[in-house]
Amino acid sequence: MTMLDDRQTAAPWPTAYPQGYAVVDVETTGLARDDRIVSAAVYRLDAQGNVEDHWYTLVNPERDPGPVWIHGLTSDVLEGAPLFPEVAADLSERLAGRVLVAHNAAFDWSMLAREYARAAVVAPVEHRLCTIALSKELRLPLPNHKLQSLAAHFGVVQQRAHHALDDARVLAEAFRPSLHAAARDGVRLPLLECRPLTEWSDSPVTPRVGHQPSYGSQGSWRPSRKRPACPYPNPGRYDRDKPLMQGMRVAFSGDTSIDRELLEDRAIEAGLHVATSVSRLTSLLVTNDPDAATSKTVKAKAFGTPIVDETAFTHLLRDVAQVSTTTGAPVAPALPTPSSE
């Protein structure tokens, strides 16, 4: 037994830790909201991170497979694969009652939630854990937050990068020592609530893989609530030496410690415009992992869009400058009306 094993078994296991985990990886046709899953893998782990079993499936995305050079799944390979509704029950059986674990869990969960919503099924997932967030909590000396860096830190050998089953295996093997290190040091796991999409809209059947997709008839979905339009004009980019201004367009990327919907609600209540993507008009990008090569962070850096982390953003929300709904010019806060008494 190694010294690490001795340390892992010496301390009592935290009673507040989850009773089981489902380590998940999905490969997709892209990163946008209307992209689809082309393969999915799940490693089920017990309370202390030991592997119980694993599962893998291809999924027919009913559209072009996207970046074949990344995931290697061509239209011919996916032609005979099951549709997501046909694998949803098997997947649910492996997710039920467990914390969903993924590397950049916000992405994997969002893709799964959308697929479940299209299938008119509620995903049996209540909480997720991002291994990027956990590695930060543990202060692991990683050069970046890529899966291969986490794997290398724990001596896990990657065999087929961007293959869902191998990525899930690698993450499961790296998650176990991370979990034990957290338990040994009394670290609170960075669990986040998963809110399923509870509303969706019907749309015409899309063509199966191998046929030219009709972009006007893509399967559509919408979140469980529609946000009101921002009443203020966009004043432009955020200036680090000044407060936020009402009307600024704010985008979010990656996992947040505060539930994403709650954080967006706070931004909207402060008079900000919550954007779903990054463009030249975006005033600010909020992300806890600016080095992640997500589409939003890549675009933000290309456009020169200011980037702040969640903590800085929540502080900025306390003092958002008020502006006129017609001119967008700053306005002074209204003075209290003198009492007649």
Secondary structure, 3 states (H helix, E strand, C coil): CCHHHHHHHHCCCCCCCCCEEEEEEEEECCCCCCCCEEEEEEEEEECCCCEEEEEEEECCCCCCCCCHHHHCCCHHHHCCCCCHHHHHHHHHHHHCCCEEEECCHHHHHHHHHHHHHHCCCCCCCCEEEEHHHHHHHCCCCCCCCCHHHHHHHCCCCCCCCCCHHHHHHHHHHHHHHHHHHHHHHCCCCCEEECCCCCCECCCCCCCCCCCCCCHHHCCCECCCCCCCCCCCCCCCCCCCCCCCECCCEEEEECCCCCCHHHHHHHHHHCCCEEECCCCCCCCEEEECCCCCCCHHHHHHHHHCCCEECHHHHHHHHHHCECECCCCCCECCCCCCCCCCC
